[in-house]
C-alpha cells in the first residue's frame, strides 16, 4: 500500500513538473522596451509568440512567431513619429500600420469629421498602458468628444494565442450608437482566406455589389481565397459568414483571427463582421462588431483572438486552403 501511495506521489510530481515546464513555455513575459523609435512600448513574448504594443500611437505594431518576421505591415517612414492632434481637420494623417480600432459605420463619419479618417484620439492618439501582475496588459484610450466614446483594450498572451477584449464606453451625456471596428494592416505578399458564403451574404465595394473576377478572389473548397499576385488595389469585400474567422498566410506564418459574429442583431450600416480591403502596400483584415446603442456611461465589449502558426510546406492553394479550413475550424 505504501509503495502504491509513493508511486502515485512520484507520478503526480512528474506530471506537475511537466505542466510547470509547458506553462512556463507558454506564459508571457511582459516588459517595457523601446521599439522602432518609440519609448515605453509594451513587449509581450513567450517561447512561441512576440507581440509589440505602441501606446504612443494606440497600435499593435508587431505580431509573429518569436524570432520570425513581423506579419503586420508598418510604415517605415513613420517610425518613432506621433499623430498630430489637428490631423482630423488638416488631413495630415499618418498611417502607422499595425492594428487599430475605429467606430462603425463609416457612413456616419462625414457627419462628424471633415476629413478622413476619424478623430485622431480613436485612431492613433496616445493610450495609457498598465502591465498587470499576471502579464496581461490594459490600455485606456483617448476619449472622442465628437464620437462620444472611448476605446479600452485588455490584451493577454497564452501559448500561440493573443486574446483581445475591446471595450467601448459612452463618455458623453447623450446616447450614442456605434459598432467596434478592428482594422489590422498585414503584409500584402501573401494569401488571405475566409469562409465562403453564398449570394447576398457576400458583396464588394463595387456599385453593383458583386465581387468581380478582377478582384482575384477564387473559391477553394469551403473557402474564398485571395492570392495577392493578382487582383485590384482598392478592392474590398464584405462577408456575413457565421463562422467568424480570417486567415492570412505570409512570411512563412499563418495568422488567424477568430471571433463570434452575432447576426441576430443589427449590423452597422453598410458593414459586415468580416471585411477585407486590398491596399497598394498592405491588406486590411477587418472585424466589425454589431451596432450597439449606449446610454451615457454604458459600455459594450467585443472579443477576438489572434493565433499564429508555422506555415505548412504545401505548394498549391487548394491544399493550403484545406489546411487552413481544418485548423481554423478547431479554434475558439
Secondary structure, DSSP 8 states (H G I E B T S, - for coil): -HHHHHHHHHHHHHHHHHHHHHHHHHS-EEEEEEETTEEEEEEEE-SSEEEEEEGGGTEEEEEEETTS--SB-B-GGGTT----TTHHHH------BSEEEEEE-GGGGGGT-SSSSS-HHHHT---EEEE-TTS-EEEEEEEETTTTEEEEEEEEEETTEEEEEEEEEE-SSS-EEEEEEEEEEEESSSEEEEE---GGGEEESSTT----GGG-EEEETTEEEEETTSS-TT-EEEE--SS-EEEEEETTEEEEEE----TTS-B-TT--SEEEEE-SSEEEEEEE-B-EEE-TT-EEEEEEEEEEEE-----SHHHHHHHHHHHHHT--
